[in-house]
Amino acid sequence: MTSETPKHKGLNTSIGKSSPAHEVDIYVGRPAQGHSGNLTGNRRILKDAAAEIFNCIQTWKAHQDRGCILISNIFNLRVQSPDIKFPDQLAGLVSELKKLCEQMSNIIEGLGIKLINLNAVSALEKGSITPLFISWSTEHFCKITEQLLRAYKKEQKLHQNLLLKIADSTDTDSLLFYLSCWTYQPYLDQSIEKKLHNMIKETRHV
C-alpha cells in the first residue's frame, strides 16, 4: 500500500505514489546521430511516436494517482458510515473512478494505434541494418512498444476488475486490499519503466 495509509476520518486529498509524471516535447531534443537539423521521413515518425507514447504513460500515471485518492476516500466513507450501504458521496467517487478507468482504456487504444504505425514504418525499413537513431532498429522499436502495450493492457484489465469490486464492497479490509492492488500495479515492474525511458533516450529526447 502507499506510505500514507488512508485515514479513518476526512477525505484524502494527497497525491498518489506513482513516479512523478512529466511530459517530453515532441519538437525538442537532439538530432539523430549523424544528422543535423529537423528530422523528416521515418526518423520524424519514430521520434514523434516515442514522445507520444511516453506522454501517454505520463497521463496514465496522473490517472493512476488520482485513482489511489478516490479509493482511499471510498475506504474512509466506509469507515465513517459502516451501517450505511450507500453514503452520500459514494456515487460521485465511484463515478469518477469509472471515468478514470475509461480514460486509461483510451490510453491503451492509443498505444495500440502507435504500434500499428510503427509496424508500418518497420515494414518500409525491412532489410535495412542502419539504425535510424543510435542503435535501435525499427523492428526493436516495435518490439518494445508491443511489450509496453501488453503490460499496460493487463494492468488496465486489473483496474477494470478492481472498479467492479470497489463499487460493491462494504468491507474495509477488502477495500484496503483493492487499494494496494491499484497502487502497486503488479504488471508494471521496473523493467517496463526502464524500457520506456530507453526509448526516449534512443530518440534523443533526453
C-alpha positions as CSV (number, residue, x, y, z in Angstrom):
1,M,0.0,0.0,0.0
2,T,1.0,3.6,-0.1
3,S,3.2,5.1,2.6
4,E,0.1,7.1,3.7
5,T,-2.5,4.6,4.9
6,P,-6.0,6.0,4.4
7,K,-7.0,8.0,7.5
8,H,-10.2,7.0,9.4
9,K,-11.5,10.5,9.2
10,G,-11.8,13.1,6.5
11,L,-11.2,12.6,2.8
12,N,-7.7,12.1,1.4
13,T,-6.6,14.8,-0.9
14,S,-3.0,13.9,-1.2
15,I,-1.4,12.8,-4.4
16,G,-0.7,9.2,-5.3
17,K,2.6,7.4,-5.2
18,S,3.5,6.8,-8.9
19,S,6.8,8.1,-10.1
20,P,6.3,11.8,-10.9
21,A,4.7,12.3,-14.3
22,H,6.3,14.7,-16.7
23,E,5.9,15.1,-20.5
24,V,8.5,15.5,-23.2
25,D,8.2,17.9,-26.0
26,I,7.8,16.2,-29.4
27,Y,9.6,19.1,-31.1
28,V,12.7,19.3,-28.9
29,G,15.7,17.1,-28.3
30,R,18.9,16.3,-30.1
31,P,19.0,15.3,-33.8
32,A,19.5,11.7,-34.7
33,Q,23.1,10.6,-34.6
34,G,24.9,11.6,-37.8
35,H,22.1,14.0,-38.7
36,S,21.5,17.7,-38.1
37,G,18.6,20.0,-38.3
38,N,14.9,19.0,-38.4
39,L,14.2,15.3,-38.9
40,T,12.0,14.1,-41.7
41,G,10.5,10.8,-43.0
42,N,10.7,7.7,-40.9
43,R,13.1,9.3,-38.3
44,R,10.5,12.0,-37.7
45,I,7.7,9.4,-37.4
46,L,9.7,7.3,-34.9
47,K,10.8,10.3,-32.8
48,D,7.3,11.7,-32.6
49,A,5.8,8.3,-31.8
50,A,8.3,7.8,-28.9
51,A,7.4,11.1,-27.4
52,E,3.7,10.5,-27.8
53,I,4.0,7.0,-26.2
54,F,6.0,8.5,-23.3
55,N,3.4,11.3,-22.8
56,C,0.5,8.7,-22.9
57,I,2.2,6.9,-20.0
58,Q,2.6,10.1,-18.0
59,T,-1.1,10.7,-18.4
60,W,-1.7,7.1,-17.2
61,K,0.4,8.0,-14.1
62,A,-1.8,11.0,-13.3
63,H,-5.0,8.9,-13.6
64,Q,-3.4,6.2,-11.5
65,D,-2.5,8.6,-8.7
66,R,-6.0,10.1,-8.8
67,G,-7.5,6.6,-8.5
68,C,-5.4,6.0,-5.3
69,I,-7.0,9.1,-3.8
70,L,-10.5,8.0,-4.8
71,I,-10.2,4.5,-3.4
72,S,-8.8,5.9,-0.2
73,N,-11.8,8.2,0.1
74,I,-14.2,5.4,-0.5
75,F,-12.4,3.5,2.3
76,N,-12.8,6.5,4.6
77,L,-16.5,6.7,3.8
78,R,-17.0,3.1,4.7
79,V,-15.2,3.5,8.0
80,Q,-17.1,6.6,8.9
81,S,-20.5,5.1,7.9
82,P,-20.3,1.4,8.5
83,D,-24.1,0.9,8.7
84,I,-24.9,3.0,5.6
85,K,-24.8,1.0,2.4
86,F,-24.7,4.0,0.1
87,P,-23.1,7.0,1.8
88,D,-23.9,10.4,0.2
89,Q,-20.5,10.8,-1.5
90,L,-20.1,7.2,-2.7
91,A,-21.8,7.6,-6.0
92,G,-19.7,10.5,-7.0
93,L,-16.4,8.8,-6.1
94,V,-17.3,5.6,-7.9
95,S,-18.4,7.6,-10.9
96,E,-15.1,9.4,-11.1
97,L,-13.2,6.2,-10.7
98,K,-15.2,4.7,-13.5
99,K,-14.3,7.7,-15.7
100,L,-10.6,7.3,-14.9
101,C,-10.8,3.6,-16.0
102,E,-12.4,4.7,-19.3
103,Q,-9.7,7.3,-19.8
104,M,-7.0,4.7,-19.1
105,S,-8.7,2.4,-21.5
106,N,-8.4,5.1,-24.1
107,I,-4.7,5.3,-23.5
108,I,-4.4,1.6,-24.2
109,E,-6.2,2.1,-27.5
110,G,-3.9,5.0,-28.3
111,L,-0.8,2.8,-27.7
112,G,-2.3,0.1,-30.0
113,I,-2.6,2.7,-32.8
114,K,1.0,3.8,-32.2
115,L,2.1,0.1,-32.5
116,I,0.3,-0.2,-35.8
117,N,2.0,2.9,-37.1
118,L,5.4,1.7,-36.0
119,N,4.9,-1.7,-37.6
120,A,4.1,0.1,-40.9
121,V,7.4,2.0,-40.6
122,S,9.2,-1.2,-39.8
123,A,7.8,-2.8,-42.9
124,L,9.1,0.1,-45.0
125,E,12.6,-0.3,-43.4
126,K,12.7,-4.1,-43.7
127,G,16.1,-5.2,-44.8
128,S,17.9,-2.0,-43.6
129,I,20.5,-2.6,-41.0
130,T,21.2,1.0,-40.4
131,P,19.8,2.3,-37.1
132,L,17.7,5.5,-37.5
133,F,19.0,6.9,-34.3
134,I,21.7,5.4,-32.0
135,S,21.4,1.6,-32.0
136,W,17.7,0.5,-32.3
137,S,16.3,-0.9,-35.4
138,T,12.7,-0.1,-36.3
139,E,11.9,-3.7,-35.5
140,H,13.2,-3.1,-32.0
141,F,11.0,0.0,-31.6
142,C,8.0,-2.2,-32.4
143,K,9.1,-4.9,-30.0
144,I,9.4,-2.5,-27.1
145,T,6.2,-0.8,-27.9
146,E,4.4,-4.2,-28.1
147,Q,5.9,-5.1,-24.6
148,L,4.7,-1.8,-23.2
149,L,1.2,-2.3,-24.7
150,R,0.9,-5.9,-23.4
151,A,1.9,-4.8,-19.8
152,Y,-0.5,-1.8,-19.7
153,K,-3.3,-3.8,-21.2
154,K,-3.0,-6.4,-18.4
155,E,-2.9,-3.6,-15.9
156,Q,-6.0,-2.0,-17.3
157,K,-7.9,-5.2,-17.1
158,L,-6.9,-5.5,-13.5
159,H,-8.1,-1.9,-12.8
160,Q,-11.4,-2.6,-14.5
161,N,-11.9,-5.7,-12.3
162,L,-11.0,-3.6,-9.2
163,L,-13.5,-1.0,-10.2
164,L,-16.3,-3.5,-10.1
165,K,-15.3,-4.9,-6.8
166,I,-14.7,-1.5,-5.2
167,A,-18.2,-0.2,-6.3
168,D,-19.9,-3.1,-4.4
169,S,-17.6,-3.6,-1.4
170,T,-18.7,-2.6,2.1
171,D,-15.7,-4.4,3.8
172,T,-12.9,-2.0,4.7
173,D,-10.3,-4.8,4.8
174,S,-11.2,-5.7,1.2
175,L,-11.0,-2.1,0.2
176,L,-7.5,-1.8,1.6
177,F,-6.5,-4.8,-0.4
178,Y,-8.0,-3.3,-3.6
179,L,-6.2,0.0,-2.9
180,S,-2.9,-2.0,-2.6
181,C,-3.6,-3.8,-5.9
182,W,-4.3,-0.5,-7.6
183,T,-1.3,1.3,-6.1
184,Y,1.4,-1.3,-6.8
185,Q,0.3,-2.1,-10.4
186,P,1.8,-5.7,-10.4
187,Y,2.0,-5.9,-14.2
188,L,4.1,-2.7,-14.4
189,D,7.5,-3.6,-12.9
190,Q,10.7,-1.6,-13.1
191,S,11.7,-3.2,-16.4
192,I,8.7,-1.6,-18.1
193,E,9.7,1.9,-16.9
194,K,13.2,1.3,-18.0
195,K,12.2,0.3,-21.5
196,L,10.1,3.4,-21.8
197,H,13.0,5.7,-20.7
198,N,15.4,3.8,-23.0
199,M,13.0,4.6,-25.9
200,I,13.2,8.3,-25.1
201,K,17.0,8.2,-24.8
202,E,17.3,6.3,-28.1
203,T,15.3,9.0,-29.9
204,R,17.5,11.6,-28.2
205,H,14.7,13.5,-26.4
206,V,16.9,13.5,-23.3
